[in-house]
Amino acid sequence: MRTQIDAIQTVSAASGDSGAMRPIVSGLLRYGVAVSALVTLVGLGFLLVQVGPKAFVTMPSIRAPETTDLTSLRAVLRELVPPEPEAVMDAGILLLIATPAVTVGAAAISFALEKDWLYVWITTFVFAMLMLGFAIGRGIGLGNG
């Protein structure tokens, strides 16, 4: 039995399948979702302080100006100073949208470090499709503005 375990460990070490990046990739996803939820809840807290308890009963009329380009990270960051509740909640949603893209990018790097080239190509393709979708969405958003 002991020789089988040694053989499996030898094969795993030789193939480079250390899996050292897996906790990092899963942590990016886990903590990215947690941070985005926290940012969104902070925005809700700001809304509660600004509008009061009716913020949870009726939809307040706090809106970003229509001229704001929410497809630009610079514009979103500009809206956060001073922090408006809707801008903080928008930042939380943008973090939630960015989390899987960052995780896929980290997974591609992880597979490259493990020299698992099939999965490097697959995750790189998925990452490229995500970036293309973001670019097309930004182009459509700018076209309507």
C-alpha positions as CSV (number, residue, x, y, z in Angstrom):
1,M,0.0,0.0,0.0
2,R,2.8,2.4,0.9
3,T,4.5,1.9,-2.5
4,Q,1.3,2.8,-4.3
5,I,1.0,6.1,-2.4
6,D,4.7,6.9,-3.1
7,A,4.1,6.1,-6.8
8,I,1.1,8.5,-7.0
9,Q,3.1,11.2,-5.2
10,T,6.0,10.7,-7.6
11,V,3.7,10.9,-10.7
12,S,2.0,14.0,-9.3
13,A,5.4,15.7,-8.6
14,A,6.7,14.8,-12.0
15,S,3.6,16.2,-13.8
16,G,3.9,19.5,-12.0
17,D,0.4,19.2,-10.6
18,S,1.1,20.8,-7.3
19,G,-2.2,22.6,-7.1
20,A,-0.6,25.5,-5.2
21,M,-2.6,28.1,-7.1
22,R,-6.0,26.5,-6.6
23,P,-6.5,28.1,-3.1
24,I,-5.5,31.4,-4.6
25,V,-8.0,31.1,-7.5
26,S,-10.8,29.9,-5.2
27,G,-9.9,32.7,-2.7
28,L,-10.2,35.3,-5.5
29,L,-13.7,34.1,-6.3
30,R,-14.8,33.8,-2.6
31,Y,-13.3,37.0,-1.4
32,G,-14.3,38.9,-4.6
33,V,-17.9,38.1,-4.0
34,A,-17.6,38.9,-0.3
35,V,-16.0,42.3,-1.0
36,S,-18.6,43.2,-3.6
37,A,-21.4,42.2,-1.2
38,L,-19.8,44.3,1.5
39,V,-19.5,47.4,-0.8
40,T,-23.1,47.0,-1.9
41,L,-24.2,46.8,1.7
42,V,-22.2,49.9,2.6
43,G,-24.0,51.7,-0.3
44,L,-27.3,50.5,1.2
45,G,-26.2,51.8,4.6
46,F,-25.4,55.2,3.1
47,L,-28.8,55.2,1.4
48,L,-30.5,54.4,4.8
49,V,-28.6,57.2,6.5
50,Q,-29.4,59.7,3.7
51,V,-33.0,58.8,3.0
52,G,-34.1,57.0,6.2
53,P,-36.2,53.9,6.7
54,K,-38.3,54.7,3.6
55,A,-35.3,53.7,1.5
56,F,-36.3,50.1,2.0
57,V,-40.0,50.7,1.3
58,T,-40.0,52.9,-1.7
59,M,-37.4,53.4,-4.4
60,P,-35.7,56.7,-3.8
61,S,-35.3,59.2,-6.6
62,I,-31.5,59.3,-6.2
63,R,-30.1,58.8,-9.7
64,A,-26.8,59.4,-11.3
65,P,-27.0,62.0,-14.1
66,E,-27.8,60.5,-17.5
67,T,-24.5,62.0,-18.8
68,T,-22.4,59.7,-16.5
69,D,-20.6,57.1,-18.5
70,L,-20.9,54.0,-16.2
71,T,-19.0,51.9,-18.7
72,S,-15.8,53.8,-17.8
73,L,-14.0,52.8,-14.6
74,R,-12.7,56.4,-14.3
75,A,-16.3,57.8,-14.4
76,V,-17.4,55.3,-11.8
77,L,-14.5,56.2,-9.5
78,R,-15.3,59.9,-10.1
79,E,-18.9,59.3,-8.9
80,L,-17.6,57.8,-5.7
81,V,-16.1,61.2,-4.5
82,P,-18.0,62.2,-2.5
83,P,-19.6,58.9,-1.9
84,E,-23.2,58.8,-3.2
85,P,-25.2,55.7,-2.2
86,E,-26.1,54.7,-5.7
87,A,-22.4,55.1,-6.9
88,V,-21.2,52.9,-4.0
89,M,-23.8,50.2,-4.9
90,D,-22.8,50.5,-8.6
91,A,-19.2,49.9,-7.5
92,G,-20.3,46.8,-5.6
93,I,-22.1,45.5,-8.7
94,L,-19.1,46.2,-10.9
95,L,-16.9,44.3,-8.5
96,L,-19.3,41.4,-8.7
97,I,-19.1,41.5,-12.5
98,A,-15.3,41.7,-12.5
99,T,-14.7,38.9,-10.0
100,P,-15.3,36.0,-12.4
101,A,-13.2,37.6,-15.1
102,V,-10.3,38.1,-12.7
103,T,-10.7,34.5,-11.5
104,V,-10.6,33.1,-15.0
105,G,-7.4,35.1,-15.7
106,A,-5.9,33.8,-12.5
107,A,-6.9,30.2,-13.5
108,A,-5.2,30.6,-16.8
109,I,-2.0,31.7,-15.1
110,S,-2.4,28.8,-12.6
111,F,-2.7,26.3,-15.5
112,A,0.3,27.8,-17.2
113,L,2.4,27.4,-14.1
114,E,1.2,23.8,-13.9
115,K,2.1,23.4,-17.6
116,D,-1.4,22.1,-18.3
117,W,-1.6,23.6,-21.8
118,L,-5.0,22.3,-22.8
119,Y,-6.6,24.2,-19.9
120,V,-4.4,27.2,-20.5
121,W,-5.9,27.5,-24.0
122,I,-9.4,26.9,-22.7
123,T,-9.3,29.5,-20.0
124,T,-7.5,31.9,-22.2
125,F,-10.3,31.5,-24.8
126,V,-12.9,32.1,-22.0
127,F,-11.0,35.1,-20.8
128,A,-10.8,36.5,-24.3
129,M,-14.6,36.0,-24.8
130,L,-15.3,37.8,-21.5
131,M,-13.0,40.7,-22.5
132,L,-14.7,40.8,-26.0
133,G,-18.1,40.9,-24.3
134,F,-17.0,43.7,-22.0
135,A,-15.6,45.7,-25.1
136,I,-18.8,45.1,-27.1
137,G,-21.0,46.1,-24.1
138,R,-18.9,49.3,-23.6
139,G,-19.2,50.1,-27.3
140,I,-23.0,49.6,-27.2
141,G,-23.2,51.7,-24.0
142,L,-21.1,54.5,-25.6
143,G,-23.2,54.3,-28.7
144,N,-26.5,54.9,-26.9
145,G,-25.1,57.9,-24.9
